[in-house]
Amino acid sequence: MAKRALFLLKTYLWTLLIFVAAKIAFMLCNGADHPVTFSDMCDVVRHGLSLDLSTSLYILSVPFLLMMLSVWTGFKRWLRLILLSFFAIISLAMALAVVADTSLYPFWGFKLDASCLQYLETPTEAMASVTTAYLVWRVIVTLVVTLLIFIGYKNAVRTLRTKSTNVTDQEYERYGLKVARILETIFYLICIPLIVIGIRGGLGESTTNIGQVYYSQNQFLNHSAVNPVFSFFASFEKTATNNVSYHFMDDSECEKIISRLYNTESTGNDTLLTTQTPNIVIILLESLGGTFTEIGGMDDVTPNLNRLAHEGIYFANCYGNTWRTDRGTVCTWSGYPSFPTMSVMKIPSKSMTLPNIARTLSDERNYHTHYLYGGDINFTNMRSYLVSGGFQQLTWQQDYSADEQKSARWGVRDDITFGTLYDLCTTLPQPYLIGFSTLSSHAPWDVPINKFEDEILNAFYYLDQCVGNFIKRLRQNPVWNNTLIIMLPDHGLPYKNIDETNPLKNHIPMIWTGGAVKAPQRIEQICNQTDLPATLLGQMGISHKDFTFSRDVMSKSYTNPIAINTYDDGFSMYDDSNFVNYDFISNRVVASQGLDQEKLIRQAKAILQAASKDLNKR
């Protein structure tokens, strides 16, 4: 019994030590953007310990049951083989979790969860953000970490070695074998509920959860305290179903709030356009949040966009709804809110039921519709969403030459696709609607110019140059006179100290330009990218009643200007004088400005409740 108990103790402590070391490695590897002190590390380890203790018990449960079995069988060779096989699998799983969590955090800004599995359906696209060297290095590190973890577990197994092949007979020969086995089995049975309680996190109503380790106003420290293995498996509960369900208040109260915030009628609009039937080009600028424009004080990174903002119609206080391209695409074209833990685009049975600017213009005004993307249009079910949304033709990566397809890691480089966009603008039957998603301003930031030493700033400068060259070229073509070009990012981007707790992260420029623009104008109203459909259709004299979560910013009925952004397990909410960032894991405000936090939180929860109810009906 003593050897079995010592083996279990060593196994448990080794698992715990791995998790503690993983926290320290996580902080050190991400320290460039999130500097921490030794005191911070100690606090992270201390506050994260409860989750580590619980997760270690999960892993201990299998060796525990095998030891319980060995009381009656002895520690046979087949039992040792099962134990070592289990530890080999666990070692690899833990290494993958730790390395993936540490590596993905700079890109995602949140802890490892099951959402990463969704991108494995298209591995080429999923890996396009990083270089081959980056991947090779991570594979090597994963293998080394796996080996180190396994060696520790194997050393614990050696505790069970004896000269006899039957541990139980040797230990209990002087006491009476049968009685000793019964007594030890009773001991293990008594331990089972204790282990269950430990895994559960106690006897209270609240069970072990990620939020219990949150302790700081600094989200990086909270994220550092979270156990990556627990985070990954706990997230399966959120992604096990296609449906999301938020219920924070009575439906009647929710409907009352929503009716004040969303009005589908356009009344007394300012006229922004010279025609109600312009050619329309909507360009989603990959990741180009306001951080990299004059909004964030970077006049030299995007000089063309900054100039176009003053020459055209500039929605100066627009906010992105989300943090990923698949979500931002749906927000823009369908005027549909984003959800913290799931992507509507990845559920074709739902996304096909959403309204779409393309379908509306095709049905109401016989627009020719075309979508352009230099990457894999099958990624995240993008093709399904676009086709069901009313786009009649698609141009994507496979329509280019082999050399062009390899011009960037994500697909066809932006200067090439902007050339295609010009060709479409000048050859498609009019009136037309063209959607275009850029892709070069995305990690690994591989662009053919080198203006800045910072590779991220350099990529956005390149995108801005592509925009400037395209606009300059199209101005010289007669089609310009009847064309409206709308540019906005699909989402913002964390950069240095700009994260979800900073209002600037989701502040995006929305610019309308082209010959169809009546006159330069600056729109100061707070709005979301989801408001584009209603605002555009309102200018064209087309009903937008199907876009129930989109608002006509230029309508006199737009009297409650707010904006919402959702990200993994949280949201940010904005109005004219207040900002609040709320975390669902810890159920608390992480950052805020202004005095009316509770009102914003209530409004955001009402939006999520109403949107999830609507989605579940589809």
C-alpha positions as CSV (number, residue, x, y, z in Angstrom):
1,M,0.0,0.0,0.0
2,A,2.8,2.4,0.9
3,K,4.4,2.1,-2.6
4,R,1.1,2.6,-4.3
5,A,0.3,5.7,-2.2
6,L,3.8,7.1,-2.8
7,F,3.4,6.5,-6.6
8,L,0.0,8.4,-6.6
9,L,1.5,11.3,-4.5
10,K,4.5,11.6,-6.9
11,T,2.2,11.5,-9.9
12,Y,0.0,14.2,-8.5
13,L,2.8,16.5,-7.5
14,W,4.6,16.1,-10.8
15,T,1.4,17.1,-12.6
16,L,1.0,20.1,-10.4
17,L,4.6,21.1,-11.0
18,I,4.1,20.9,-14.7
19,F,1.1,23.3,-14.5
20,V,3.0,25.8,-12.4
21,A,6.0,25.7,-14.8
22,A,3.6,26.2,-17.7
23,K,2.3,29.4,-16.1
24,I,5.7,30.8,-15.7
25,A,6.6,29.9,-19.3
26,F,3.4,31.5,-20.5
27,M,4.3,34.8,-18.9
28,L,7.9,34.8,-19.9
29,C,7.1,33.9,-23.6
30,N,4.5,36.6,-23.8
31,G,6.4,39.1,-21.7
32,A,7.3,41.4,-24.7
33,D,3.7,42.8,-24.9
34,H,2.8,42.0,-21.3
35,P,5.7,42.7,-18.9
36,V,5.4,41.1,-15.5
37,T,7.4,41.2,-12.3
38,F,8.5,38.4,-10.1
39,S,5.7,39.4,-7.7
40,D,3.2,39.1,-10.5
41,M,4.4,35.5,-11.2
42,C,4.0,34.6,-7.6
43,D,0.5,36.0,-7.5
44,V,-0.4,34.2,-10.7
45,V,0.8,30.8,-9.4
46,R,-1.0,31.4,-6.1
47,H,-4.3,32.3,-7.5
48,G,-4.2,29.7,-10.3
49,L,-3.3,26.9,-7.8
50,S,-6.9,25.9,-7.1
51,L,-7.6,25.2,-10.8
52,D,-4.3,23.3,-11.1
53,L,-5.1,21.2,-8.0
54,S,-8.5,20.2,-9.5
55,T,-7.1,19.5,-13.0
56,S,-4.3,17.4,-11.5
57,L,-6.9,15.3,-9.8
58,Y,-8.7,14.7,-13.1
59,I,-5.4,13.3,-14.5
60,L,-4.7,11.3,-11.3
61,S,-8.1,9.5,-11.5
62,V,-7.0,6.9,-14.1
63,P,-3.8,5.9,-12.2
64,F,-5.9,5.9,-9.0
65,L,-8.3,3.4,-10.5
66,L,-5.4,1.3,-11.8
67,M,-3.8,1.2,-8.4
68,M,-7.2,0.1,-6.9
69,L,-7.2,-2.7,-9.4
70,S,-3.6,-3.7,-8.7
71,V,-4.6,-4.4,-5.1
72,W,-6.2,-7.6,-6.4
73,T,-4.1,-8.3,-9.4
74,G,-0.7,-7.2,-8.3
75,F,1.4,-4.8,-10.5
76,K,1.6,-7.1,-13.5
77,R,3.4,-6.3,-16.7
78,W,0.2,-5.5,-18.6
79,L,-0.9,-3.1,-15.9
80,R,2.5,-1.3,-16.2
81,L,2.0,-1.1,-19.9
82,I,-1.4,0.4,-19.6
83,L,-0.1,2.9,-17.1
84,L,2.9,4.0,-19.3
85,S,0.6,4.2,-22.3
86,F,-1.7,6.5,-20.4
87,F,1.1,8.7,-19.3
88,A,2.5,8.9,-22.9
89,I,-0.9,10.1,-24.1
90,I,-1.2,12.5,-21.2
91,S,2.3,13.8,-21.7
92,L,1.6,14.6,-25.4
93,A,-1.8,16.2,-24.6
94,M,-0.3,18.4,-21.9
95,A,2.6,19.4,-24.1
96,L,0.3,20.3,-26.9
97,A,-2.0,22.3,-24.6
98,V,0.9,24.2,-23.0
99,V,2.7,25.0,-26.3
100,A,-0.4,25.9,-28.2
101,D,-1.7,28.1,-25.4
102,T,1.5,30.0,-25.2
103,S,1.9,30.3,-28.9
104,L,-1.7,31.3,-29.8
105,Y,-2.1,33.9,-27.1
106,P,-0.3,36.7,-29.0
107,F,-2.7,36.1,-31.9
108,W,-6.0,35.5,-30.0
109,G,-5.6,37.3,-26.7
110,F,-7.4,34.6,-24.8
111,K,-6.7,31.2,-23.4
112,L,-6.7,28.0,-25.4
113,D,-10.2,26.6,-26.0
114,A,-12.0,24.2,-28.3
115,S,-12.6,26.9,-30.9
116,C,-9.1,26.1,-32.3
117,L,-10.4,22.8,-33.5
118,Q,-12.8,24.4,-35.9
119,Y,-9.9,25.8,-37.9
120,L,-8.3,22.3,-38.4
121,E,-11.0,21.6,-41.0
122,T,-8.8,23.8,-43.4
123,P,-5.3,23.3,-42.0
124,T,-3.6,25.2,-44.8
125,E,-5.5,28.3,-44.0
126,A,-5.1,27.8,-40.3
127,M,-1.3,27.6,-40.6
128,A,-1.0,30.5,-43.0
129,S,-0.5,33.0,-40.2
130,V,2.9,31.6,-39.3
131,T,6.1,30.7,-41.1
132,T,7.5,27.2,-41.6
133,A,10.3,27.9,-39.2
134,Y,7.7,29.0,-36.6
135,L,5.8,25.7,-37.0
136,V,9.0,23.5,-37.0
137,W,10.2,25.2,-33.8
138,R,6.9,24.6,-32.0
139,V,6.9,20.9,-33.1
140,I,10.4,20.5,-31.7
141,V,9.4,22.2,-28.4
142,T,6.3,20.1,-28.1
143,L,8.2,16.9,-28.6
144,V,10.9,17.9,-26.0
145,V,8.2,19.0,-23.5
146,T,6.4,15.7,-24.1
147,L,9.5,13.7,-23.4
148,L,10.3,15.7,-20.2
149,I,6.8,15.3,-18.8
150,F,6.8,11.5,-19.6
151,I,10.2,11.0,-17.9
152,G,8.7,12.5,-14.7
153,Y,5.7,10.1,-14.9
154,K,8.0,7.2,-15.7
155,N,10.1,7.9,-12.6
156,A,6.9,7.9,-10.5
157,V,6.0,4.4,-12.0
158,R,9.4,3.1,-10.9
159,T,8.2,3.5,-7.3
160,L,6.1,0.4,-7.8
161,R,9.1,-1.8,-8.8
162,T,9.9,-4.7,-6.4
163,K,11.9,-7.9,-6.7
164,S,8.7,-9.8,-6.7
165,T,6.3,-9.6,-9.7
166,N,3.4,-9.4,-7.3
167,V,3.6,-6.3,-5.2
168,T,0.4,-7.1,-3.2
169,D,1.6,-10.6,-2.1
170,Q,4.9,-9.2,-0.9
171,E,3.3,-6.4,1.1
172,Y,0.7,-8.4,2.8
173,E,2.1,-11.9,3.3
174,R,2.5,-11.4,7.1
175,Y,-1.0,-9.9,7.6
176,G,-3.3,-12.2,5.7
177,L,-3.6,-11.3,2.0
178,K,-7.4,-11.3,1.7
179,V,-8.1,-9.1,4.7
180,A,-5.4,-6.7,3.7
181,R,-6.8,-6.4,0.2
182,I,-10.3,-5.7,1.5
183,L,-9.0,-3.0,3.9
184,E,-7.0,-1.3,1.2
185,T,-9.9,-1.4,-1.2
186,I,-12.1,0.2,1.4
187,F,-9.5,2.9,1.8
188,Y,-9.6,3.6,-1.9
189,L,-13.4,3.6,-1.9
190,I,-13.3,6.2,0.8
191,C,-10.9,8.3,-1.2
192,I,-13.1,8.4,-4.3
193,P,-15.7,10.9,-3.0
194,L,-12.8,13.0,-1.7
195,I,-11.3,13.1,-5.2
196,V,-14.6,13.9,-6.7
197,I,-15.0,16.8,-4.2
198,G,-11.5,18.0,-5.1
199,I,-12.3,17.9,-8.8
200,R,-15.6,19.6,-8.2
201,G,-13.9,22.3,-6.1
202,G,-15.7,21.8,-2.9
203,L,-19.3,21.1,-1.7
204,G,-20.7,24.5,-2.5
205,E,-23.1,25.3,-5.3
206,S,-20.3,26.7,-7.5
207,T,-18.2,24.1,-9.2
208,T,-14.6,24.5,-10.4
209,N,-14.5,27.1,-13.1
210,I,-12.1,29.4,-14.9
211,G,-13.5,32.5,-13.2
212,Q,-12.3,31.4,-9.8
213,V,-8.7,32.2,-10.6
214,Y,-9.4,35.8,-11.9
215,Y,-8.0,38.3,-9.4
216,S,-6.6,41.3,-11.2
217,Q,-7.6,44.2,-13.3
218,N,-4.9,43.1,-15.6
219,Q,-6.4,40.5,-17.9
220,F,-3.1,39.1,-18.9
221,L,-2.4,38.1,-15.3
222,N,-5.9,36.5,-15.1
223,H,-5.3,34.6,-18.3
224,S,-1.9,33.5,-17.0
225,A,-3.5,32.0,-13.9
226,V,-5.9,29.8,-16.0
227,N,-4.9,26.2,-16.5
228,P,-4.8,25.6,-20.3
229,V,-5.9,22.0,-20.1
230,F,-8.9,22.9,-18.0
231,S,-9.7,25.8,-20.2
232,F,-9.6,23.6,-23.3
233,F,-11.9,20.9,-22.0
234,A,-14.2,23.3,-20.2
235,S,-14.9,25.1,-23.5
236,F,-16.4,21.9,-25.0
237,E,-19.5,22.6,-22.9
238,K,-19.9,25.9,-24.8
239,T,-19.3,24.4,-28.3
240,A,-21.1,21.2,-27.9
241,T,-24.2,22.6,-29.5
242,N,-24.8,25.0,-32.5
243,N,-27.1,27.1,-30.4
244,V,-26.2,29.8,-27.9
245,S,-28.6,30.9,-25.3
246,Y,-28.3,34.0,-23.2
247,H,-31.0,34.8,-20.6
248,F,-30.3,37.7,-18.3
249,M,-33.8,39.2,-17.7
250,D,-37.5,38.7,-18.5
251,D,-38.2,38.6,-22.2
252,S,-40.6,41.6,-21.7
253,E,-37.8,43.7,-20.2
254,C,-35.4,42.6,-22.9
255,E,-37.8,43.5,-25.7
256,K,-38.4,46.9,-24.1
257,I,-34.7,47.7,-24.2
258,I,-34.2,46.3,-27.7
259,S,-37.2,48.4,-29.0
260,R,-35.4,51.5,-27.8
261,L,-32.1,50.6,-29.3
262,Y,-33.1,49.2,-32.7
263,N,-35.5,50.9,-35.1
264,T,-35.7,49.5,-38.6
265,E,-37.4,52.6,-40.0
266,S,-35.6,55.3,-42.0
267,T,-37.1,58.7,-41.5
268,G,-35.8,62.1,-42.5
269,N,-32.4,60.9,-43.7
270,D,-29.6,63.2,-44.7
271,T,-28.9,62.5,-48.4
272,L,-25.3,61.3,-48.7
273,L,-25.3,60.0,-52.3
274,T,-25.9,61.5,-55.8
275,T,-28.0,58.5,-56.9
276,Q,-30.0,55.7,-55.3
277,T,-28.6,53.1,-57.7
278,P,-24.9,53.4,-57.5
279,N,-22.4,50.7,-58.3
280,I,-21.3,49.5,-54.8
281,V,-17.9,48.2,-53.7
282,I,-17.6,47.1,-50.1
283,I,-14.0,46.4,-49.0
284,L,-13.3,44.6,-45.7
285,L,-9.8,45.7,-44.7
286,E,-8.2,42.8,-42.8
287,S,-7.6,43.7,-39.2
288,L,-7.2,47.4,-39.9
289,G,-8.6,48.9,-36.7
290,G,-8.4,52.5,-35.8
291,T,-5.2,51.9,-33.9
292,F,-3.3,52.1,-37.1
293,T,-5.0,55.2,-38.6
294,E,-5.3,58.8,-37.5
295,I,-7.8,57.5,-34.8
296,G,-4.8,56.0,-33.0
297,G,-2.5,58.9,-34.0
298,M,-0.7,57.0,-36.7
299,D,-0.8,59.5,-39.6
300,D,2.2,57.9,-41.4
301,V,0.9,54.3,-41.4
302,T,-2.3,54.8,-43.4
303,P,-1.9,58.2,-45.1
304,N,-4.3,57.3,-48.0
305,L,-7.1,56.2,-45.8
306,N,-6.7,59.2,-43.6
307,R,-6.9,61.5,-46.7
308,L,-10.0,59.6,-48.0
309,A,-11.7,59.9,-44.7
310,H,-11.6,63.7,-45.1
311,E,-12.5,63.7,-48.8
312,G,-15.5,61.4,-48.4
313,I,-18.1,60.4,-45.7
314,Y,-16.3,59.5,-42.5
315,F,-18.1,57.6,-39.8
316,A,-15.6,58.7,-37.2
317,N,-17.1,56.8,-34.2
318,C,-17.8,53.4,-35.7
319,Y,-16.9,50.2,-33.7
320,G,-16.3,46.7,-34.8
321,N,-18.7,44.0,-33.5
322,T,-16.2,41.2,-33.1
323,W,-12.6,39.9,-33.2
324,R,-12.5,37.4,-36.1
325,T,-12.9,37.6,-39.8
326,D,-15.7,35.0,-40.1
327,R,-17.8,36.9,-37.5
328,G,-17.0,40.3,-38.9
329,T,-18.0,39.3,-42.4
330,V,-21.5,38.3,-41.1
331,C,-21.8,41.5,-39.0
332,T,-21.0,43.6,-42.1
333,W,-23.1,41.9,-44.7
334,S,-26.0,40.7,-42.6
335,G,-26.1,43.4,-39.9
336,Y,-26.2,40.5,-37.4
337,P,-24.6,40.7,-34.0
338,S,-21.6,38.6,-33.1
339,F,-21.6,36.0,-30.2
340,P,-18.8,35.6,-27.7
341,T,-18.4,31.8,-28.1
342,M,-19.5,30.8,-31.5
343,S,-19.5,31.8,-35.2
344,V,-22.7,31.9,-37.1
345,M,-20.9,31.5,-40.4
346,K,-19.7,28.1,-39.4
347,I,-23.3,26.9,-39.1
348,P,-24.7,27.0,-42.7
349,S,-28.2,25.9,-41.5
350,K,-28.3,29.2,-39.6
351,S,-26.2,31.5,-41.7
352,M,-28.3,30.8,-44.8
353,T,-31.4,32.3,-43.1
354,L,-29.8,35.6,-42.4
355,P,-30.5,38.7,-44.5
356,N,-27.7,39.9,-46.7
357,I,-27.0,43.2,-48.6
358,A,-26.3,41.1,-51.7
359,R,-29.6,39.3,-51.7
360,T,-31.5,42.5,-51.0
361,L,-29.9,44.4,-53.8
362,S,-30.3,41.5,-56.2
363,D,-33.9,41.1,-55.4
364,E,-34.9,44.8,-55.2
365,R,-32.8,46.4,-57.9
366,N,-31.4,43.5,-60.0
367,Y,-27.8,44.2,-59.0
368,H,-25.1,41.9,-60.3
369,T,-23.3,40.6,-57.3
370,H,-19.7,39.3,-57.1
371,Y,-17.3,38.5,-54.2
372,L,-13.5,38.6,-54.3
373,Y,-11.1,37.0,-51.9
374,G,-7.5,36.0,-52.5
375,G,-7.6,33.2,-49.9
376,D,-9.5,29.9,-49.6
377,I,-13.1,30.8,-49.8
378,N,-14.1,27.4,-48.2
379,F,-12.4,28.5,-44.9
380,T,-14.9,28.7,-42.0
381,N,-17.8,27.9,-44.4
382,M,-17.3,31.3,-46.1
383,R,-18.5,30.0,-49.5
384,S,-21.7,28.7,-48.1
385,Y,-22.5,32.0,-46.4
386,L,-21.7,34.1,-49.5
387,V,-23.6,32.0,-52.0
388,S,-26.7,31.6,-49.8
389,G,-26.4,35.4,-49.1
390,G,-27.0,36.3,-52.7
391,F,-23.5,36.5,-54.3
392,Q,-23.9,35.2,-57.8
393,Q,-20.2,34.9,-58.7
394,L,-17.1,34.3,-56.6
395,T,-13.4,34.9,-57.4
396,W,-11.0,33.4,-55.0
397,Q,-7.5,31.8,-54.7
398,Q,-8.1,29.0,-57.1
399,D,-8.9,31.4,-59.9
400,Y,-5.3,32.7,-59.9
401,S,-2.1,31.2,-61.3
402,A,0.1,28.9,-59.2
403,D,2.6,31.7,-58.7
404,E,0.0,34.2,-57.6
405,Q,-1.6,31.7,-55.2
406,K,1.8,31.4,-53.5
407,S,2.5,35.2,-53.4
408,A,1.5,35.3,-49.7
409,R,1.1,32.8,-46.9
410,W,-2.7,33.4,-46.8
411,G,-3.1,33.3,-50.6
412,V,-3.0,35.9,-53.3
413,R,-1.3,39.2,-52.3
414,D,-3.4,42.3,-52.0
415,D,-1.8,44.3,-54.8
416,I,-2.8,41.5,-57.1
417,T,-6.4,41.2,-55.9
418,F,-6.8,45.0,-56.0
419,G,-5.9,44.7,-59.7
420,T,-8.7,42.1,-60.0
421,L,-11.0,44.5,-58.2
422,Y,-10.3,47.2,-60.7
423,D,-11.0,44.8,-63.6
424,L,-14.3,43.8,-62.0
425,C,-15.3,47.4,-61.4
426,T,-14.7,48.3,-65.1
427,T,-16.2,45.2,-66.7
428,L,-19.2,44.0,-64.7
429,P,-22.7,44.8,-65.9
430,Q,-24.0,47.8,-64.0
431,P,-25.4,48.2,-61.4
432,Y,-23.2,45.9,-59.5
433,L,-22.3,45.0,-55.9
434,I,-18.7,43.8,-55.3
435,G,-17.6,42.5,-51.9
436,F,-13.9,42.2,-51.3
437,S,-11.9,40.9,-48.4
438,T,-8.2,41.8,-48.2
439,L,-5.8,39.4,-46.5
440,S,-2.2,40.6,-46.5
441,S,-2.5,42.6,-43.3
442,H,-2.5,39.4,-41.3
443,A,0.2,37.4,-39.5
444,P,2.8,36.5,-40.7
445,W,2.7,40.0,-42.3
446,D,4.5,38.9,-45.4
447,V,4.2,41.9,-47.8
448,P,6.6,43.0,-50.6
449,I,7.6,46.4,-49.1
450,N,9.6,47.4,-46.1
451,K,8.6,50.9,-44.9
452,F,8.7,50.2,-41.1
453,E,10.8,48.0,-39.0
454,D,7.7,46.9,-37.1
455,E,6.3,44.2,-39.4
456,I,2.7,44.8,-38.3
457,L,2.9,48.6,-39.1
458,N,4.6,47.7,-42.4
459,A,1.8,45.4,-43.4
460,F,-0.9,48.0,-42.8
461,Y,1.2,50.6,-44.7
462,Y,1.3,48.1,-47.6
463,L,-2.5,47.7,-47.5
464,D,-3.0,51.5,-47.4
465,Q,-0.7,51.8,-50.5
466,C,-2.9,49.2,-52.3
467,V,-6.0,51.2,-51.4
468,G,-4.5,54.4,-52.6
469,N,-3.3,53.0,-55.9
470,F,-6.7,51.4,-56.6
471,I,-8.6,54.6,-55.8
472,K,-6.2,56.7,-57.9
473,R,-6.6,54.3,-60.9
474,L,-10.4,54.0,-60.6
475,R,-10.8,57.8,-60.5
476,Q,-9.5,58.0,-64.0
477,N,-12.2,55.6,-65.3
478,P,-15.8,56.9,-66.1
479,V,-17.3,54.2,-63.9
480,W,-16.0,56.2,-60.9
481,N,-18.8,58.8,-61.3
482,N,-21.5,56.3,-60.4
483,T,-19.6,54.2,-57.9
484,L,-19.8,54.1,-54.1
485,I,-16.8,52.5,-52.3
486,I,-17.2,51.6,-48.7
487,M,-14.2,50.6,-46.7
488,L,-14.1,49.3,-43.2
489,P,-12.2,46.7,-41.2
490,D,-13.6,43.3,-40.5
491,H,-12.3,43.7,-36.9
492,G,-9.7,45.4,-34.9
493,L,-6.4,44.0,-33.7
494,P,-4.6,43.8,-30.3
495,Y,-1.4,45.7,-30.6
496,K,1.1,46.2,-27.8
497,N,-0.9,47.6,-24.9
498,I,-4.1,48.0,-26.9
499,D,-6.4,45.1,-26.0
500,E,-10.1,44.6,-25.2
501,T,-9.8,46.8,-22.1
502,N,-8.9,49.8,-24.3
503,P,-11.7,51.4,-26.3
504,L,-9.3,52.0,-29.2
505,K,-9.0,48.3,-29.9
506,N,-12.4,48.0,-31.6
507,H,-12.7,51.6,-32.8
508,I,-12.7,51.2,-36.6
509,P,-12.7,53.7,-39.5
510,M,-15.7,53.4,-41.9
511,I,-15.2,55.5,-45.0
512,W,-17.5,56.0,-48.0
513,T,-15.9,57.4,-51.1
514,G,-16.3,57.5,-54.9
515,G,-18.1,59.6,-57.4
516,A,-21.5,58.7,-56.0
517,V,-20.7,60.5,-52.8
518,K,-22.5,63.9,-52.7
519,A,-20.1,65.8,-50.5
520,P,-17.5,65.3,-47.8
521,Q,-19.1,64.8,-44.4
522,R,-18.0,63.6,-40.9
523,I,-20.5,61.5,-39.0
524,E,-19.9,61.7,-35.3
525,Q,-22.7,59.3,-34.1
526,I,-21.6,56.2,-32.3
527,C,-22.4,53.2,-34.4
528,N,-21.4,49.6,-35.2
529,Q,-20.3,47.9,-38.4
530,T,-23.6,46.0,-38.2
531,D,-25.3,49.3,-38.9
532,L,-23.9,49.4,-42.5
533,P,-26.8,47.4,-44.1
534,A,-29.6,49.7,-42.8
535,T,-27.6,52.9,-43.4
536,L,-26.7,51.9,-46.9
537,L,-30.2,50.7,-47.8
538,G,-31.8,53.8,-46.2
539,Q,-29.7,55.9,-48.6
540,M,-31.0,53.9,-51.5
541,G,-34.6,54.1,-50.5
542,I,-34.9,50.3,-49.9
543,S,-36.6,48.8,-46.9
544,H,-34.2,47.2,-44.4
545,K,-36.9,45.7,-42.1
546,D,-35.3,42.2,-42.4
547,F,-32.1,43.6,-40.8
548,T,-33.6,43.8,-37.3
549,F,-30.2,44.3,-35.6
550,S,-29.0,47.0,-38.0
551,R,-29.8,50.7,-37.6
552,D,-29.9,53.5,-40.1
553,V,-27.4,55.9,-38.5
554,M,-28.6,58.8,-40.7
555,S,-32.2,58.4,-39.7
556,K,-33.9,60.8,-37.3
557,S,-35.2,57.6,-35.5
558,Y,-31.6,56.8,-34.5
559,T,-31.8,58.4,-31.1
560,N,-30.0,55.9,-28.8
561,P,-26.5,55.6,-30.3
562,I,-24.6,52.7,-28.8
563,A,-22.0,50.1,-30.0
564,I,-21.2,46.6,-28.8
565,N,-18.3,44.4,-29.4
566,T,-18.1,40.7,-28.3
567,Y,-15.0,38.6,-27.9
568,D,-14.3,35.2,-26.3
569,D,-16.4,35.2,-23.1
570,G,-16.8,38.9,-22.8
571,F,-18.1,42.1,-24.4
572,S,-17.3,45.8,-24.6
573,M,-20.1,48.4,-24.8
574,Y,-19.9,52.1,-25.8
575,D,-22.1,55.1,-25.9
576,D,-21.4,58.8,-26.3
577,S,-19.8,59.2,-22.8
578,N,-19.3,55.7,-21.3
579,F,-17.4,52.6,-22.0
580,V,-17.4,49.3,-20.2
581,N,-15.6,46.0,-20.7
582,Y,-17.3,43.0,-19.1
583,D,-15.9,39.5,-18.5
584,F,-18.4,36.6,-18.4
585,I,-15.9,34.2,-16.8
586,S,-15.5,36.3,-13.7
587,N,-18.8,38.1,-14.1
588,R,-17.3,41.5,-13.5
589,V,-16.3,44.8,-15.0
590,V,-12.7,44.7,-16.1
591,A,-12.4,48.2,-17.4
592,S,-14.7,51.2,-17.7
593,Q,-14.9,54.9,-18.4
594,G,-17.8,57.2,-17.4
595,L,-20.4,56.7,-14.7
596,D,-23.2,54.8,-16.3
597,Q,-21.8,51.3,-16.4
598,E,-24.9,49.4,-15.3
599,K,-27.0,50.8,-18.1
600,L,-24.5,49.7,-20.7
601,I,-24.1,46.3,-19.2
602,R,-27.9,45.9,-19.2
603,Q,-28.2,47.0,-22.8
604,A,-25.4,44.6,-23.9
605,K,-27.0,41.7,-22.1
606,A,-30.3,42.5,-23.7
607,I,-28.7,42.5,-27.2
608,L,-27.1,39.1,-26.6
609,Q,-30.3,37.7,-25.2
610,A,-32.4,39.0,-28.1
611,A,-29.9,37.9,-30.7
612,S,-29.5,34.4,-29.3
613,K,-33.3,34.0,-29.1
614,D,-33.5,35.1,-32.7
615,L,-30.8,32.7,-33.8
616,N,-32.3,29.7,-32.1
617,K,-35.5,30.3,-34.0
618,R,-33.7,30.1,-37.3
